[in-house]
Amino acid sequence: MKSKLIHSLGITAFSIAAALPLSASDKAPAAITKAEVNAAQQAWCDALVAIGKTHDEGGDAKALASKVIDQAYDYDKGKVFFKPTLAYGKNTFRPTKEGALAYFVGGDPNFPEDKGFALKPWVKARYDNLGDGDDGIQIHGDIAITMGNVWVTAKDGTEVMVDKTFVFRKDDEGKLRLIVHKSSLPFSPDK
């Protein structure tokens, strides 16, 4: 009788639970700050350089890249949309950690076109957000979106600019995780 009454009122267990106050452990993560977004972008740049340096010095770049992906991307806890700068064809998009790892360090027969973007090695990497300011950061609670450029510098001093869009999610531990990473070379009408 009681369940029929609850059902007839349109009350479900979900709506009752949703109306209850959250305990401290159930609360959503605090809103992301611009400082956190900038720190995450700089950490990504630093990690790219570290992977190449590790490879150049004979270290285990694949292990480091795997650790970087685990710390920076949301593959373990959710879905990631990753479109790397130089990816193309059937492997243009990298929705798996294996695809991301292959892009950064190569060596995966499922991604034979990958030579290892991070293995150049790049000796310096920097970023900006829409003209070197925070105007290129949007924050929506526990989601942050950035748009701008990343510049990577090779050993010979050659600098390459890449257009990038990053979307971060703050996880339950308060860490920013990339859920969207889209990068490409700028359009050049002369080519």
Kinemage of the C-alpha trace (Angstrom):
@kinemage 1
@onewidth
@group {chain A} dominant
@subgroup {mainchain}
@vectorlist {calphas} color= white
{ca met a 1} P 0.000 0.000 0.000
{ca lys a 2} L 2.788 2.385 0.981
{ca ser a 3} L 4.748 1.758 -2.256
{ca lys a 4} L 1.571 2.280 -4.330
{ca leu a 5} L 1.020 5.645 -2.635
{ca ile a 6} L 4.602 6.732 -3.212
{ca his a 7} L 4.420 5.597 -6.835
{ca ser a 8} L 1.093 7.344 -7.411
{ca leu a 9} L 2.616 10.583 -6.127
{ca gly a 10} L 5.432 10.254 -8.676
{ca ile a 11} L 8.042 9.908 -5.959
{ca thr a 12} L 10.917 7.602 -6.716
{ca ala a 13} L 13.869 6.521 -4.635
{ca phe a 14} L 16.035 8.691 -6.877
{ca ser a 15} L 13.961 11.841 -6.288
{ca ile a 16} L 13.932 11.232 -2.539
{ca ala a 17} L 17.696 10.718 -2.490
{ca ala a 18} L 18.230 13.760 -4.691
{ca ala a 19} L 16.306 15.925 -2.225
{ca leu a 20} L 18.429 14.886 0.749
{ca pro a 21} L 21.336 17.130 1.759
{ca leu a 22} L 24.774 15.978 0.665
{ca ser a 23} L 27.251 14.837 3.249
{ca ala a 24} L 30.696 16.442 3.193
{ca ser a 25} L 32.120 13.432 1.329
{ca asp a 26} L 29.347 13.535 -1.316
{ca lys a 27} L 29.757 17.184 -2.293
{ca ala a 28} L 30.922 18.081 -5.759
{ca pro a 29} L 34.532 19.223 -6.090
{ca ala a 30} L 35.175 22.923 -5.586
{ca ala a 31} L 35.068 25.119 -8.666
{ca ile a 32} L 38.227 25.221 -10.726
{ca thr a 33} L 40.341 28.359 -10.523
{ca lys a 34} L 42.249 30.047 -13.338
{ca ala a 35} L 45.453 29.448 -11.371
{ca glu a 36} L 44.748 25.689 -11.390
{ca val a 37} L 44.075 25.748 -15.136
{ca asn a 38} L 47.285 27.642 -15.844
{ca ala a 39} L 49.246 25.258 -13.602
{ca ala a 40} L 47.771 22.227 -15.413
{ca gln a 41} L 48.668 23.657 -18.816
{ca gln a 42} L 52.230 24.421 -17.706
{ca ala a 43} L 52.537 20.929 -16.218
{ca trp a 44} L 51.451 19.469 -19.579
{ca cys a 45} L 54.143 21.519 -21.374
{ca asp a 46} L 56.787 20.510 -18.823
{ca ala a 47} L 55.802 16.828 -19.123
{ca leu a 48} L 56.130 16.929 -22.925
{ca val a 49} L 59.692 18.222 -22.572
{ca ala a 50} L 60.489 15.701 -19.811
{ca ile a 51} L 59.366 12.746 -21.955
{ca gly a 52} L 61.653 13.819 -24.813
{ca lys a 53} L 64.562 14.489 -22.472
{ca thr a 54} L 64.142 11.091 -20.838
{ca his a 55} L 64.206 9.421 -24.264
{ca asp a 56} L 67.210 11.485 -25.380
{ca glu a 57} L 69.127 10.424 -22.269
{ca gly a 58} L 68.330 6.729 -22.795
{ca gly a 59} L 65.667 6.498 -20.104
{ca asp a 60} L 62.251 4.844 -20.204
{ca ala a 61} L 60.223 7.509 -22.007
{ca lys a 62} L 57.291 5.129 -22.470
{ca ala a 63} L 56.960 4.571 -18.720
{ca leu a 64} L 57.153 8.309 -18.073
{ca ala a 65} L 54.598 9.056 -20.813
{ca ser a 66} L 52.252 6.432 -19.347
{ca lys a 67} L 52.540 8.056 -15.921
{ca val a 68} L 51.954 11.518 -17.412
{ca ile a 69} L 48.846 10.303 -19.239
{ca asp a 70} L 47.527 8.713 -16.025
{ca gln a 71} L 48.038 11.968 -14.128
{ca ala a 72} L 46.922 14.467 -16.770
{ca tyr a 73} L 44.123 12.739 -18.690
{ca asp a 74} L 40.834 11.196 -17.546
{ca tyr a 75} L 41.174 7.830 -19.332
{ca asp a 76} L 40.999 5.840 -16.073
{ca lys a 77} L 37.838 7.504 -14.762
{ca gly a 78} L 35.943 8.682 -17.798
{ca lys a 79} L 35.916 9.463 -21.484
{ca val a 80} L 38.612 11.502 -23.248
{ca phe a 81} L 38.308 13.173 -26.652
{ca phe a 82} L 41.900 13.519 -27.907
{ca lys a 83} L 42.755 14.746 -31.394
{ca pro a 84} L 46.564 15.038 -31.557
{ca thr a 85} L 48.339 17.589 -33.736
{ca leu a 86} L 49.806 15.206 -36.305
{ca ala a 87} L 47.248 12.393 -36.188
{ca tyr a 88} L 45.405 11.454 -39.365
{ca gly a 89} L 43.405 8.729 -41.106
{ca lys a 90} L 41.693 5.998 -39.146
{ca asn a 91} L 43.700 6.923 -36.026
{ca thr a 92} L 42.935 10.645 -36.055
{ca phe a 93} L 41.099 10.474 -32.732
{ca arg a 94} L 42.539 8.802 -29.630
{ca pro a 95} L 39.766 7.818 -27.214
{ca thr a 96} L 42.005 5.270 -25.425
{ca lys a 97} L 45.117 5.562 -23.319
{ca glu a 98} L 46.895 3.190 -25.736
{ca gly a 99} L 46.231 5.605 -28.591
{ca ala a 100} L 47.495 8.565 -26.568
{ca leu a 101} L 50.621 6.681 -25.490
{ca ala a 102} L 51.352 5.674 -29.090
{ca tyr a 103} L 51.040 9.271 -30.195
{ca phe a 104} L 53.499 10.546 -27.593
{ca val a 105} L 56.138 7.802 -27.853
{ca gly a 106} L 55.322 5.627 -30.898
{ca gly a 107} L 56.148 1.930 -31.048
{ca asp a 108} L 52.600 0.541 -31.139
{ca pro a 109} L 51.791 -1.635 -34.183
{ca asn a 110} L 48.137 -0.553 -33.941
{ca phe a 111} L 49.304 3.017 -34.636
{ca pro a 112} L 52.081 2.498 -37.216
{ca glu a 113} L 52.035 6.147 -38.318
{ca asp a 114} L 53.107 7.355 -34.863
{ca lys a 115} L 56.783 8.160 -34.493
{ca gly a 116} L 56.462 9.705 -31.032
{ca phe a 117} L 55.552 13.393 -30.948
{ca ala a 118} L 57.278 13.841 -27.575
{ca leu a 119} L 60.478 12.143 -28.746
{ca lys a 120} L 61.581 14.973 -31.064
{ca pro a 121} L 62.794 15.918 -28.406
{ca trp a 122} L 61.296 19.287 -27.624
{ca val a 123} L 63.591 21.270 -25.348
{ca lys a 124} L 61.047 23.920 -24.432
{ca ala a 125} L 57.267 24.211 -24.471
{ca arg a 126} L 55.030 27.102 -23.527
{ca tyr a 127} L 51.370 27.965 -23.927
{ca asp a 128} L 49.026 30.904 -24.022
{ca asn a 129} L 45.285 31.338 -23.800
{ca leu a 130} L 43.880 33.572 -26.542
{ca gly a 131} L 46.672 36.098 -26.707
{ca asp a 132} L 48.670 35.289 -23.586
{ca gly a 133} L 45.944 36.085 -21.086
{ca asp a 134} L 43.245 34.467 -19.064
{ca asp a 135} L 40.525 35.556 -21.509
{ca gly a 136} L 41.011 32.171 -23.155
{ca ile a 137} L 39.825 30.318 -20.050
{ca gln a 138} L 36.168 29.595 -19.320
{ca ile a 139} L 35.251 28.044 -15.986
{ca his a 140} L 31.931 26.315 -15.396
{ca gly a 141} L 32.085 24.811 -11.904
{ca asp a 142} L 34.257 21.703 -12.101
{ca ile a 143} L 34.846 22.101 -15.866
{ca ala a 144} L 37.331 24.511 -17.477
{ca ile a 145} L 37.851 25.185 -21.184
{ca thr a 146} L 40.969 26.780 -22.651
{ca met a 147} L 41.816 27.897 -26.166
{ca gly a 148} L 45.071 29.308 -27.440
{ca asn a 149} L 48.431 28.035 -28.611
{ca val a 150} L 51.293 25.820 -27.551
{ca trp a 151} L 54.794 26.585 -28.830
{ca val a 152} L 57.325 23.763 -28.862
{ca thr a 153} L 61.027 24.323 -29.512
{ca ala a 154} L 63.372 21.699 -30.982
{ca lys a 155} L 67.090 21.334 -30.138
{ca asp a 156} L 68.072 23.362 -33.216
{ca gly a 157} L 65.935 26.280 -32.026
{ca thr a 158} L 63.109 25.703 -34.511
{ca glu a 159} L 59.828 26.719 -32.907
{ca val a 160} L 56.470 25.283 -33.948
{ca met a 161} L 53.156 26.819 -32.949
{ca val a 162} L 50.162 24.533 -32.446
{ca asp a 163} L 46.545 25.623 -31.979
{ca lys a 164} L 45.038 23.932 -28.925
{ca thr a 165} L 41.805 23.526 -27.049
{ca phe a 166} L 41.879 21.801 -23.667
{ca val a 167} L 38.905 20.936 -21.487
{ca phe a 168} L 39.642 19.961 -17.894
{ca arg a 169} L 37.419 18.264 -15.329
{ca lys a 170} L 38.152 18.448 -11.616
{ca asp a 171} L 37.937 14.905 -10.290
{ca asp a 172} L 36.772 13.744 -6.859
{ca glu a 173} L 40.316 14.127 -5.520
{ca gly a 174} L 40.473 17.757 -6.676
{ca lys a 175} L 42.893 17.055 -9.563
{ca leu a 176} L 42.377 18.525 -13.010
{ca arg a 177} L 42.065 15.893 -15.738
{ca leu a 178} L 41.984 16.501 -19.470
{ca ile a 179} L 38.725 15.286 -20.981
{ca val a 180} L 39.212 17.077 -24.329
{ca his a 181} L 42.544 17.761 -26.017
{ca lys a 182} L 42.336 19.053 -29.570
{ca ser a 183} L 45.418 20.396 -31.269
{ca ser a 184} L 46.341 21.142 -34.856
{ca leu a 185} L 48.772 23.094 -36.948
{ca pro a 186} L 47.423 26.537 -37.886
{ca phe a 187} L 45.755 26.839 -41.267
{ca ser a 188} L 48.032 28.276 -43.923
{ca pro a 189} L 46.277 29.362 -47.143
{ca asp a 190} L 49.635 29.321 -49.007
{ca lys a 191} L 50.086 25.573 -48.578
